[in-house]
Amino acid sequence: MSAPNTNIETQEHEHKTPLFGIKAALVYAAILLAAFVTYVVYQGGEESTTPAEVGTSVLENYDGGNYGPGGNATGSVSGTPDN
């Protein structure tokens, strides 16, 4: 069921401010989206640095000689943690 007195020109005139606000919000969102896409594209071109490239490695002083598969560093396997 439609309204009995529908006049598009009158309705547009009465709702000029809200329509302007909606259009402004859409333009603002488009600008933010363009800025975000530009940022992501430029950041994607840079090489990332990992700790190994910076200098020291996390495993620099690791001695793997005491490691046994299926256990901890001593080779023992326990079901409960030691407190």
C-alpha positions in Angstrom: 0.0 0.0 0.0 1.5 3.3 -1.0 1.1 6.8 0.4 -1.9 8.7 -1.1 -0.1 12.0 -1.9 3.4 11.2 -3.1 5.2 14.1 -4.7 8.9 13.3 -5.3 9.9 16.9 -5.8 8.3 18.0 -2.5 9.7 15.0 -0.6 13.2 15.7 -2.0 13.0 19.4 -1.0 11.9 18.5 2.6 14.7 15.9 3.0 17.5 18.0 1.4 19.6 18.1 4.6 19.5 14.3 5.4 20.2 13.5 1.7 23.2 15.8 1.7 24.5 14.1 4.9 24.1 10.6 3.3 26.0 11.8 0.2 28.7 13.4 2.3 29.1 10.2 4.3 29.5 8.1 1.1 32.1 10.5 -0.2 34.0 10.3 3.1 33.9 6.5 3.1 35.2 6.4 -0.5 38.1 8.7 0.5 38.9 6.5 3.5 38.8 3.4 1.4 41.0 4.9 -1.3 43.5 5.9 1.4 43.5 2.5 3.0 44.0 0.7 -0.3 46.9 3.1 -1.2 48.5 2.5 2.2 48.2 -1.3 1.9 49.7 -1.3 -1.6 52.7 0.8 -0.6 53.3 -1.3 2.5 53.1 -4.5 0.5 56.1 -3.4 -1.6 58.5 -3.1 1.4 60.5 -6.1 2.6 59.8 -7.2 6.1 62.7 -7.7 8.5 62.8 -10.7 10.7 65.0 -11.1 13.9 67.5 -13.3 11.9 68.0 -10.5 9.4 68.5 -7.9 12.2 71.4 -9.6 13.8 70.9 -12.1 16.6 69.0 -15.3 16.2 66.7 -16.7 18.8 68.4 -20.1 18.5 71.9 -18.6 18.5 73.0 -20.4 21.8 70.8 -23.5 21.3 72.5 -26.9 21.9 70.4 -29.6 20.2 72.5 -32.4 21.4 70.4 -33.2 24.5 67.1 -33.3 22.6 65.3 -36.7 22.3 62.2 -37.0 20.1 59.1 -37.5 22.2 60.4 -36.0 25.3 61.7 -32.9 26.9 65.4 -31.8 27.0 66.3 -34.6 29.4 64.6 -37.3 27.3 62.0 -38.1 29.9 58.3 -37.9 29.3 55.9 -37.2 32.2 52.2 -36.9 32.2 52.0 -34.1 34.8 54.0 -30.9 35.0 56.7 -30.6 37.7 55.9 -28.0 40.3 
